Structures are given as C-alpha cells and as structure tokens.
Amino acid sequence: MNAQVDVRYATSSDGAAIAFQTVGSGPDLLYACGIMTQLSAFVQFPVYFYSHYIERLASFSRLIMFDHRGSGLSDPLPADGELSLDQQADDVLSVLDAAGAHHAALLAELNAGPAVIRFAARHPERVRSLVLNMTYARLTRSDDYPHGQTNDATDLFVASIVEAWGTGAVFSSWQPEIAEDPRMLRQLAEFERLAASPARARALFELWRRNDARADLSRLDGIRTLVLHDRDNLVVPAGHGRYLAEHIPGTKYHEYPGASELSTIESVREQTELISEWVTGSRVRANADRLVGALVFVDVVDSTSRIAGTSDLEWRSDVEAFRRAADDELERVGARLVNTRGDDVFAFCRTVGSAISVARALRARARGLGMETRAGIHLAEVDDVGDDILGLGVHVAARVAALASAGEILLTETARTAVLGGPDRFGDGRSHELTGIPGEWRLVSLVDRPDR
C-alpha cells in the first residue's frame, strides 16, 4: 500500500470539516478506529501494528479512514466540548457521502462504537454489514449497566492518559511487546503529539465517556452484524462486547485470544481474517502466506519535469516501453511484478541477485529511452495476500529507493550480505534513519559497471 495518500475533507451537517482518505480497492469499508489519529502519519503507526492492520484491511476493500473531529487534521470540537451523538453520526455520514460510498460495510473500534451504532440505526439503508471490534455501547458503569469502570475510576484513567500524553505510554499500554521496544515508544510518542494535544485528548475522552447508544441496539435488527472482542482486553473489557451481542438481534459474536496469547502480528491476522470473511464472504485475500525474498523498487527520476518537456503521446509511449521492458526482465529472472503506478515498478524476486539484475536491466532500458532510474533493494519476510505483498520489508525497500540518487542502486546491509562472494561489488555503507521504520539502517550502493 502506498503510504502517501491524499487527504480530502468532508463537510458535516454543522459545517465542520472532517479529514478522510481512501486506500485500496474492492467493496467499501469505512473504518472508524476510535482513537485520536492523524491521517498523514496513520499508515506508519507503528509500522508492525496499525500500518500492517491498515494494509490488510485495504487488501480486500476500498478502505475509508477519517480523523475524528477534535483530532488530527479534522476541525476541533466546539469550544464547550459538547458534540451530540447524533452529530457524531452525522460526521460519519458526511465522510461516506464525500467518499461516494452509498452502501458500505462499517468497522467501528474502541471509542467509535456508539457513533457508528447511532449512524447505523438512523441510516440502515446505507449499511451493507457492520463489524464492532473491541468497542461498546456505553463506556462507564451504571445501575443498569454493570460493565466498564465507575465514574471515579474513569476520572483517574482519563487523568493518567492526559498526564502521559505525548510519551508513547498511552497507546503502548495496550500492547506489551510495543511497550518493551524503546524505538516504538519514540514513534508512538510522536504520533500522539501529531494526533492531539493533551487538552484535546482530554476533551475527546470526556466526550466519549458521555456517549450512550444502548437504546439504538434493538434498531440494528436486519443489519448483518459481527461483534469481535479480545477476551483479556483491560482497556475495553470483554463484557462490553458480550452486551452488544446480547442486545443486537441476530448478531454473531466471536472472542479472540488477547495479548497474553497472541503476538501483535498474530492478533492483526486473526482480526483481519474474520473481518475479511464478514465483509467479502471469503478469507482468501486476507489470509496471507509468508514469503522470504528480495523486494525491489525502481523509480523513474524526475518524471514530472520530463512530462512537462514532452507531449502526452511521447510520454505515454515511453512509459509503455518501460513497462514492457519491466515485464520482459521480470519474466526472464522469474520475478513477480507486484504493482506499478505508471513510471515505477515494485517487484518480488526470489534472490537478491535477481533483484540486482532487474534493477540493472531497467536502468539500461530507461537510459535507452532518455530516462534515468533509481532503485532500492531489501531482503525480507513478507505477507503474500494474493495480488499484493505486505509487511515492514515493503516500507523499507520503498524508503531505500527514495534515498537513492539518479542512476543509483541502493541496498540494505541485509540484502548485501545475501550476495557476499558473488560478482557484484559495493561501496562503503552509510547509516540512515528511514521514515516510520524503527532504528538505523545501514545502506550500501552497488558499484557501477557496464549494464548488461
């Protein structure tokens, strides 16, 4: 999935601007994640958790995501912090309208549950199916609702969140393996600061704790609904999910193992396979096979200025010739074209040597067309989801290609090590930080030789 996705704005019924974006293709799936977000950074938060989750959701749907009002790129909450549940549902409606999604599946998580439930109850004709994952109809405990925390306990919970906001401790508390990784903590801290200030975070949590959609649950009769819950979730205990399943007519309920039994990646797979089956009727595209191989990105350098200096017909002709060259070379080495966006190529090769051969050949063919390329190569274990390759390694290879100079073929140290003793030679390595990727990465440049 391309991490650089255009953000657009929907206009809600009271004139507020709600930031949203769409990724992937397939049946429309609106994802209301129920936390403070910032769309331009969301796909990198953190790489092996939410980025992977979004990639898998987008592998079987046209995924529609938005920043809740009061966070990220959307307008702030009203000055008094009040926003009715009906208005929150209107925000959902505005996003669907702006995205052109007239009959969509809805996925609500965490604090987004009540707003999406209210929307579905008010607009059942717009809902193809509904998934409620780790969410609730009401957050706090009351005389007629024994689930959740008391108001006093919620006060302390919100205060602790606001006090720790911007340190990474808030989101990482939900995933122990993330909390133990100092690099991930730094990334989460940055994301929290991008998503909201401490005051905005407090205002949103205060808003969410006032929501109550219990009266809407019986109105979901006729909407195909799946309730999922992590059975040892400490933030939103499973009792909330069981209540939803008991009070929504005809609901299917499933509890999956929590962090004590599944790693983050395993949990992502479990959830997305269930969601995929509910939304599309099949687990096939979300059920990935693990592959190990070389990932190669080859980009045409400065294509924008070249387009400006040629006619449309000339440019299309050159791009088609470049694509044919890529197809020929990938077939020659037995590599797989994963995707192309016009003037760039992303391929999966069984060996690093094959990836180098592809990068060299495409550089030579591009030069014959008056173009120049740059390439990035990384060796990694990735997920094969049918018509796409997903995983951290894809992000690494793409960012390595973006750091390469015109004509350069740049590799990670991991990829270089795999071809030690072969005919290729490499320059001295340099350490780099790759945007959204934990740690420093040592990159080496392939020493130039005549292209064959």
Secondary structure, DSSP 8 states (H G I E B T S, - for coil): --S----EEEE-TTS-EEEEEEES-SSEEEEE--S---HHHHTTTTIIIIIHHHHHHHTSSEEEEE--TTSTTS----TT----HHHHHHHHHHHHHHTT-SSEEEEEEETTHHHHHHHHHH-GGGEEEEEEEEE-SB-B-BTTB-SSB-HHHHHHHHHHHHHHTTTTHHHHTT-HHHHT-HHHHHHHHHHHHHH--HHHHHHHHHHHHH-B-GGGGGGGTTS-EEEEEETT-SSS-HHHHHHHHHHSTT-EEEEE--TTTS-HHHHHHHHHHHHHHHHHS-STTTS-EEEEEEEEEEEETTHHHHHHTS-HHHHHHHHHHHHHHHHHHHHHHT-EEEEE-SSEEEEEESSHHHHHHHHHHHHHHHHHTT--EEEEEEEEEEEE-SS-EESHHHHHHHHHHHHS-TT-EEEEHHHHHTTTTSS--B---EEEE-TTSSSEEEEEEB------
